[in-house]
């Protein structure tokens, strides 16, 4: 079964995303903080849904770190944020996609389907 890692510091959003993934029979790991690269390697997710701001840390730096590490660069990352330029930010840090907040549930389901089958 495919594994989705969701990194989001807002508890309500994290819970809602986790419930959505669960309802789609996707194995989901919820993280309210940015994990280490070693944790990413251990979790071995098939997709990372990454918030742009996580407790004052920018997700784009974390995304770049994953994408420049030869052991993790294969993991697709979809960034999410309410900032206006999330598409540009996602492209500049090597993310595979992005979604704007507030997001549409159908769009999230499409993303999950595209990356996790």
Secondary structure in CASP SS format (residue, H / E / C, confidence):
PFRMAT SS
TARGET T0000
AUTHOR 0000-0000-0000
METHOD secondary structure of the structure
MODEL  1
X C 1.00
X C 1.00
X E 1.00
X E 1.00
X E 1.00
X E 1.00
X E 1.00
X C 1.00
X C 1.00
X C 1.00
X H 1.00
X H 1.00
X H 1.00
X H 1.00
X H 1.00
X H 1.00
X H 1.00
X H 1.00
X H 1.00
X H 1.00
X H 1.00
X H 1.00
X H 1.00
X C 1.00
X C 1.00
X C 1.00
X E 1.00
X E 1.00
X E 1.00
X E 1.00
X E 1.00
X C 1.00
X C 1.00
X C 1.00
X C 1.00
X C 1.00
X H 1.00
X H 1.00
X H 1.00
X H 1.00
X H 1.00
X H 1.00
X H 1.00
X C 1.00
X C 1.00
X C 1.00
X E 1.00
X E 1.00
X E 1.00
X E 1.00
X E 1.00
X C 1.00
X E 1.00
X E 1.00
X C 1.00
X C 1.00
X E 1.00
X E 1.00
X H 1.00
X H 1.00
X H 1.00
X H 1.00
X H 1.00
X H 1.00
X H 1.00
X H 1.00
X H 1.00
X C 1.00
X C 1.00
X C 1.00
X C 1.00
X C 1.00
X C 1.00
X C 1.00
X C 1.00
X E 1.00
X E 1.00
X E 1.00
X E 1.00
X E 1.00
X E 1.00
X C 1.00
X C 1.00
X C 1.00
X C 1.00
X H 1.00
X H 1.00
X H 1.00
X H 1.00
X H 1.00
X H 1.00
X H 1.00
X H 1.00
X C 1.00
X C 1.00
X C 1.00
X E 1.00
X E 1.00
X E 1.00
X E 1.00
X C 1.00
X C 1.00
X C 1.00
X C 1.00
X H 1.00
X H 1.00
X H 1.00
X H 1.00
X H 1.00
X H 1.00
X H 1.00
X H 1.00
X H 1.00
X H 1.00
X H 1.00
X H 1.00
X C 1.00
END
